[in-house]
Amino acid sequence: MTQTRSMIQVRGLDCPNEVGALRAAIGDQPGIVGLGFDLINGVMSVDHDADSIDPTTIARLVVERTGMAAVVLDETRTDDARTDEPAGSWWSRHGEWVSTLGSGLTLGLGMLVGWFGTSVGLGESSAGRLSWFGYATAVAIGGVGLFPKAARTLRRGRLDIDVLMGLAVIGAVGLGQWDEAATVAFLYGLSEALEAMSLERARRSIRTLLDLSPPSAERINTDRSIETVPASAIRAGDRVLVRAGDTIPVDGEIASGRSSVDQKAITGESVPLERGPGEPVFAGTVNGEGTLELSAAGPVGDALISRVIAQVRASQAGKAPIERRISRFAAVYTPIVVAASMALMLGPPLVAAIGGHGWDGTLFREWFGRGLVVLVIACPCALVIATPVAVVSGLAAAARAGILIRGGEFLEEIGRLRAIAFDKTGTLTQGRPDVVEVVCAPGHDDEDRVVRIAAALGDRGGHVLGKAIARYARGRSLDVPIADDYRAIPGRGAVGRIDAVDYHMGSHRYIDEQGLCDPEFHNSLDRVEGSVGTAVALTGDSGPMGWIRLADRPRPEAARVLAELHEMGLRTIMLTGDNASAAAAVARELGVGEQRAGLLPAEKVSAIAELDARHGPTGMVGDGVNDAPALAAAKVSIALGGISSGAALETADVVLLAEDLGRLPWLIRHSRATLAMIRQNIAIALLTKAVVLILAVFGLANLWMAIAADVGTSLVVIANALRLLTRNHE
C-alpha cells in the first residue's frame, strides 16, 4: 500500500455536523485510512492508499454524497477533473444567501398579510390563505438546502443539526403552526449563512497575518537586465534586486548594498536591523531606504516564512486537549438533549392519560411544542466552535509576534506552566565570549598595545578566545598588526613575531611553563581566575605585558525577562554544565530563582523530571539544538533563535524566531489569555443553552427564540475569539 495525504477544500465545512456528514459519507470508503478536519480553514485531510483511490475521486464522492462542493488542494488537475467547478460555481458561493433571503421575504409577506390583510380590504379568508401561502413558500425555499442534507444524514443513521432543524420544521407544520415553521426555516438558514460568513472573515484575517511574501521577484540576468518572475521561479544563486520599500521575496544573502530591514513580520522585532554585504535576509521582511542585491538561497517555497506558514497550518489542523474534551462532551450531550426533548414531548401527555384523564390533544400540542424548542437548542455548534476559533486565532497572533507554536496542545500547555528551566550558554547568555576586562602588568600602562598585540595573535589562529579579542580590538578601531612565524600550541596558547619581537599568549599554565610569569603577575592571575570567565595572559621577550579576561555575557534582556516571569508567579531555574562558581555568578547577576551546575545531559533530564514533580508543569528554554534530551523531557520545549537554527523549526514545540527572550513573558500571557477566552466561550455557549432549555420547559421560549439564541451564541463566541488577533505584540 502506498499511503499518502491529500488536502480537500470543502465549501461549508464550518461546523461539527459537517464533520460527521463527511465521516459518514467517505470514512468507510475502500482505500481511506484516516480523516482530519480543519474547521477554520474548511479543509479535510485524507490519508489514503494512492493505489486504491485518488484525491479527485474523493472530492467527487464528497460532492455526490454530501452535496458540499469540494476541490483538491495542491494537486495537478487533469482535464477531466471536475472538482473545481462546483467549488467555484455561482450557486455554491451564493445559493445559501439566495435561499435565506427568499425565505425571509416570503416569511415577511406572510406576516404582513396576516397582521394587516383585513385592514387593507382583504377578506379574512383571503388574508388567511395568502398568509398561509407566504409561510408555506418560506418553508419550501428555506428547506431547499435543509431537507436534502437532513435526508442524507438520516439514511446513514446519524443525528445532526440538519436533522434536528428538519424535525422541528416538520413538527411545527404538523401542529399547524406554519408561522413557527417558516420562522425556523428562515432563521436556521440565516444562522448557517452568518456563521459561514463570520468564519470566512476569520479565515481571511488569519491568512492576511501569514500571507507575507510577495508573489514575484526582480531577477538580475547575466547581462544585468532585470526580469520580473514568479518568486517560485527563483533558484539558489540567482541575483535578485530589492528596491527601497519593497518586501524581500526570497531568503538570501546580501551581495551588494546596505539598508535597514524590518523583520517584524517574522520575528516580531519592532526595530529595523541594519544589514550589509554577506548578511542574511529573509522573505517576507521589508527593505528600508537602500537598494539591495541578493544572492538567493532558493525559491520562496524553501524560505523561512514558507516553513513558518506550513507549521502554522499544520498546527491549526490539530486539536488542543481542551478541544478534544469538548468534542467528546458534545458527542454525548446531543443525544441526551434529544432524548430529553422526546421525553418532554410525550411524557406529560402520557402521564395524564395513564392517570385516567384520557388523551388530551391540547396538552400534547403544548408539550410537543416545548419539546421542539429543546430539539432546536440541542445543536452543539456554538459550544464546539468556541474552542478551535480561539486556538487558531491564538496560534496566528503568536506567529505574527514572531513565535511559532507547533499546535494547540502546546499553546494550552504554555499557559499551565508553573516553572521554566533555562539552559545558560546561548540562552541566558549570548553564547560567545567577549572581552570584559583588560589589565596591564606592572611597568606596562598602554592598554591599547596589549589589545593590539593579543589581537594580532588571535587573528592568525582559530581559537574562539583569540577571535573574540580580535573582534574587540576592531570594535575599538585599533590597528591590528600582522603576526609572523605564528605557531599554535594546542590546549595552551600561541606564539608569534611582531616587529621582530616574539610574543606569547595563552593560559596561566602556558606562561608558567615558558618561564615568563614573575611572582607578582602570577598572583594577579591567580586572583582573576576566581572570577567569571577566562583570563588570557600576554608576554613579550621582557616578561608579562598583561592579561585579558573574557566571559560569555548575559543577554541584555535576560534579567528583565526573569523578573517578569517571577511577577507572573513562575519559578525559574538555570541548568548548566559549567562549573559552580561561573554558574553562581551568572545566577546572581540575572536574578535566577535557582541554579544547578556541572550537569551532564542525562542529569538535566533528571532535573526536569524532579522540577516537574516538585513545582508542577515545567518548560525548558534552550537553543533548539543542544540539550535535546532535556527539551524533550519538558512539558513544553521552547527554542530561542529559530532564524539561526533551522532544526528548531522541526524539533521544538515553540520557537522564538528572533533571538530575544523578551517574547517569553508575552507568550505566557498570550497563552493564558487564550485559555481564558476558551473558558469564556464555553461558559457563554452552555449558559445560553441552559437558559433557553429552562424557558422551554416552562413554556416561555418558542422556536424562533431558540434559533436566535443558537446563531447569536455562535457569532458571539467567534467574535470574542477573534479579539486574540488584535493583542498587542510588544
FENCORHU-V854398 format. One line per field, one symbol per residue. ss: DSSP state (a for helix, b for strand, c for the rest). phi: phi as a letter, one per 20 degrees, with the letter a starting at -180 (. if undefined). psi: psi as a letter, one per 20 degrees, with the letter a starting at -180 (. if undefined). A space follows every 10 residues. Layout:
ss->???
phi->???
psi->???
//
This chain:
ss->ccbbbbbbbb cccccaaaaa aaaaaacccc cbbbbbbbcc ccbbbbbbbc ccccaaaaaa aaaaaacccb bbbccccccc ccaaaaaaca aaaaaaaaaa aaaaaaaaaa aaaaaacaaa cccaaaaaaa aaaaaaaaaa aaaaaaaaaa aaaaaccccc aaaaaaaaaa aaaacccaaa aaaaaaaaaa aaaaaaaaaa aaaaaaaaaa cccccbbbbb cccccbbbbb aaacccccbb bbccccbccc cbbbbbccbb bbcaaaaccc ccbbbccccb bccccbbccc cbbbbbccca aacaaaaaaa aaaaaaaccc aaaaaaaaaa aaaaaaaaaa aaaaaaaaaa aaaaaaaccc aaaaaaaaaa aaaaaaaccc aaaaaaaaaa aaaaaaaaaa ccbbbccaaa aaaaccccbb bbbaaaaabb bbbbbbbbbb ccccccaaaa aaaaaaaaaa cccaaaaaaa aaaaaccccc cccbbbbbbc ccbbbbbbcc bbbbbbcaaa aaacccccaa aaaaaaaacc cccbbbbbbb ccbbbbbbbb bbbbcccaaa aaaaaaaccc bbbbbcccca aaaaaaaaaa cccbbbcccc aaaaaaaaaa aaaaaccbbb bbcccccaaa aaacccbbbb cccccaaaaa accbbbcccc ccaaaaaaaa aaaaaaaaaa aaaaaaaaaa aaaaaaaccc ccaaaaaaaa aaaaaaaaaa aaaaaacccc
phi->.debdddded fnebbgffff fffffcfdfg neeacccdff emcdecebef edbdffffff fgffednefb bfelcefefe fdfffffdff ffecgfffff ffffffffff ffffedgffd offfffffff fgffffffff ffegefffff fffffemdcc ffffffffff ffffemefff ffffgfffgf ffffffffff fffffffffd edeffcbeee ffemfdcecf gfefdgnfec ecegneefeb facfebobae ceegfddnfe dfdfcbgnee ccgnedfeed eddddfeqff fefgffffff fffffffedf gfffffffff feffffffff fffffdggff fffffnemfd ffffffffff ffffffffge gffffgefff ffffffffff encddfrfff gffgfdfdbc ecfefndedf mbfcfdacce fgncdefffg ffffffffff edffffffff fffffemefd feeelfbedg mcrbcbdclm decdcrfgff fffemddfgf fgfffgfffe efocedeccd fepfdqbcdd befffgefff fffffffene eccddbefff fffffffffe nffbccdmee gfffffffff fffedogcec dbencflgff fffffcdded nffecffffe dffccefefb fffffgffff ffffffffff ffffffffff ffffffgemd cdffffffff fffgffffff fffffdffee
psi->pnprpqpopo pjnjqhhhgg ggghgihjpp ipgqqqpnhg ikpppoproh ihqrhhhghh hgghiiipqq qpqkqoqrhj pjhhghhjqg hhhihghghg hgghghghgg ggghgjghij iqqhgggggh ghggghhggg ghighggggg ghghhjkroa hggghghggg ghghijmhgg ghgggghggg gggggggghh hggggghhhi nhqqirqopo rhjjqppprq hiiprpiqpp porpiqpphq qapphqrprq pojhhgijph pqppqapiqq rqqirpqdir pqpqoqiarh hirghghggg gghhhhhrpq ghhhggghgh hhgghghggh gghhghfggg ggghjjirpo hggghghggh hhghggiipj ghghihghgg ghgggghghh jkpppirhhh hghgiiqiqp qpqfpifhri jqqqpipppq qpiojnhhgg ggghhghhhh rjqhgghhgg ggghhjkqpo rpprlpppnp igbrqrpplj ppqppbrggg hghikjorgg hghghgghii rpapppqpqa hiaphaqppq qoqqqhiggg ghgghhhjjq qppppqirrh ggghgggghi kphqqprkpr ghhhghgggg hghghapprp pajigrkggh ghhqhppopp lhhinhhhhh hqhppohqmo iiighggggg ghhgghgghg gggggggghg ghgghghjkj qaghhgghhg hggghghghg hihhijqpi.
//
